[in-house]
């Protein structure tokens, strides 16, 4: 269960980074790369 909580925390942090990137007008490539990080963490979370 602790691993799932850690992943949830990581997902929230990475989503904040993505939101900040979008608010700052980052490039599409950078935003896409960050969204892939978030997606990967969500997939790991769902597998637990």
Secondary structure as UniProt FT lines:
FT   HELIX           2..23
FT   TURN            24..25
FT   HELIX           28..47
//
